[in-house]
Amino acid sequence: MNAPIGVIDSGVGGLTVAKQIMKKLPNETIYYIGDTARCPYGPRDKREVQKFTWQMAKTLEKHNIKMLVIACNTATAVALDSLQTHLSIPVIGVINAGARAAEKKTKRNEIVVLATEGTIKSGAYETALLSLSTKAKIIPLACPTFVPLVESGEYEGQFAFDLVKKGLKPLANKKFDTVILGCTHYPIIQHHIEEVVGSDVFVLSSAEETAKEVEAVLGYHEMLNTASSDPQHIFFATGSVPIFRTIAQNWLEKKDLDIRRIKL
């Protein structure tokens, strides 16, 4: 089925998920919306995040997408259920995928969840992890400075490392063997996070597991694009196109991306 997969995020973070979908399903076309003008979602009221998520979903629905991926943990936590109930296409989020990946990797069931304030407040990761293993010992930590850092594009160098180190200070005396990057922006600064927590801790993102779920769901519904194609991906940003373009080209390792400004 040669219709696009819709991917939505509060900003550029969902590109980490889009990249894995492109890698796993090279024939599939992606239509992406990054709500960069209203990012971050983490500190926002739950109803506001729901409203913004629905706006993005409805916009992509007009482009006849065959599936929607909520590539934002905050939006997944508050809007996944309502979107799954009311949209006629398959809808998946990133939280269950992240929890599954962590449950597979952890040796001691000691798991840190790094996420936005909204995701941490929702308790969505605790629910997902405890549904997989009642032995899970979960340490949630909100990192409100990380998303603005990534969205600014200034995520390399000493300043970025120092900011990440400061954000992770509450973990200094904690015991854990696995870290979930519970925000799709965080894999872009994963190298800094890994340096701070040390080489004996496994740091994982939900992106790869989410891409596997996309493939499984589309396969189940017989909606995979099996024909060899040259997909024409389109990326919409509600804020600065030049900043979005720089980050997208660096992260996706692609030039000549079709990036358009959109008003929601």
C-alpha positions, -999 to +999 in steps of 0.1 A: +000+000+000+018+031-013+004+057+012+026+077+036+033+069+073+026+100+094+051+108+122+044+136+146+065+152+173+068+183+195+099+193+174+130+176+159+131+147+184+109+125+163+135+125+136+153+098+157+122+076+151+118+086+115+154+076+108+149+041+122+117+037+101+135+048+070+163+023+078+139-006+085+113+001+058+132+018+029+102+017+005+079+036+028+072+073+025+071+095+057+052+127+062+065+143+094+053+172+114+076+188+140+057+214+161+089+234+167+071+267+173+053+254+204+081+230+216+087+219+243+055+200+253+069+187+286+059+216+308+026+222+291-009+214+304-021+179+295-052+193+276-030+216+256-007+188+246-038+167+236-051+196+215-017+202+197-014+164+190-048+162+175-041+192+153-010+174+139-029+142+135-058+158+116-034+177+094-017+145+083-050+127+080-058+151+051-026+137+033-042+102+034-016+086+057-021+049+064-007+049+099+002+075+126+033+073+148+033+096+178+071+100+181+068+121+212+067+106+247+047+135+262+021+133+235+020+095+236+013+097+274-017+120+271-031+114+236-024+079+224-057+063+238-080+090+223-063+089+189-064+051+188-101+052+197-112+079+172-089+075+141-097+048+115-060+041+109-035+023+132-019+046+157+012+037+178+033+056+204+068+053+217+064+045+254+055+008+252+083+003+227+108+019+251+096-001+280+100-034+260+135-025+249+145-018+285+130-049+299+150-070+274+183-052+282+183-048+320+202-074+340+192-061+375+158-046+368+172-012+379+160+013+353+162+050+350+137+069+329+149+103+316+120+123+302+101+156+301+081+168+331+049+158+314+059+123+307+073+118+342+042+132+358+020+109+338+037+078+352+033+061+318+067+045+318+062+030+353+029+015+342+044+001+310+075-013+328+056-028+357+032-045+333+062-063+318+080-071+351+068-065+387+104-067+398+113-034+380+129-008+402+123+025+384+140+058+389+122+086+370+140+119+363+126+149+345+152+167+324+136+200+314+167+216+299+174+188+274+147+195+248+155+232+244+192+223+241+185+200+212+160+223+195+186+251+196+210+230+175+238+237+200+240+201+213+278+196+206+307+208+227+315+215+263+285+237+270+261+209+260+281+183+280+281+205+311+243+211+309+237+173+305+260+166+335+241+191+356+207+176+346+218+141+355+233+151+389+203+136+409+215+101+397+250+105+413+244+080+442+217+058+426+221+022+414+210+014+379+221-006+349+198+007+322+186+042+311+156+048+289+158+079+269+121+087+274+120+116+251+128+113+213+150+144+215+174+127+239+191+103+214+206+134+197+226+140+230+230+103+238+268+105+236+268+131+264+244+111+285+265+079+281+297+098+291+280+110+323+264+077+334+295+056+325+302+026+302+287+000+325+252+014+320+232+006+289+215+037+274+187+030+250+162+049+228+127+036+218+133+045+182+145+011+169+118-008+188+092+016+175+103+010+139+099-028+145+064-022+157+056+000+127+067-029+105+047-055+125+015-034+125+016-026+088+024-062+080-005-074+101-029-050+083-013-059+049-004-023+044+034-026+038+046-011+005+062-041-011+070-024-044+105-010-047+102+028-046+121+060-042+101+076-014+096+113-014+095+122+023+080+155+034+089+173+066+067+201+080+079+224+107+057+250+125+088+271+135+122+279+118+128+259+087+165+267+085+172+254+121+150+223+114+168+217+081+203+219+097+193+194+124+174+171+100+203+170+075+228+162+102+207+136+120+192+118+089+225+122+070+206+133+039+207+164+018+180+180-004+152+172+021+117+185+013+111+208+044+080+230+045+067+256+069+032+248+082+007+266+104-015+246+126 
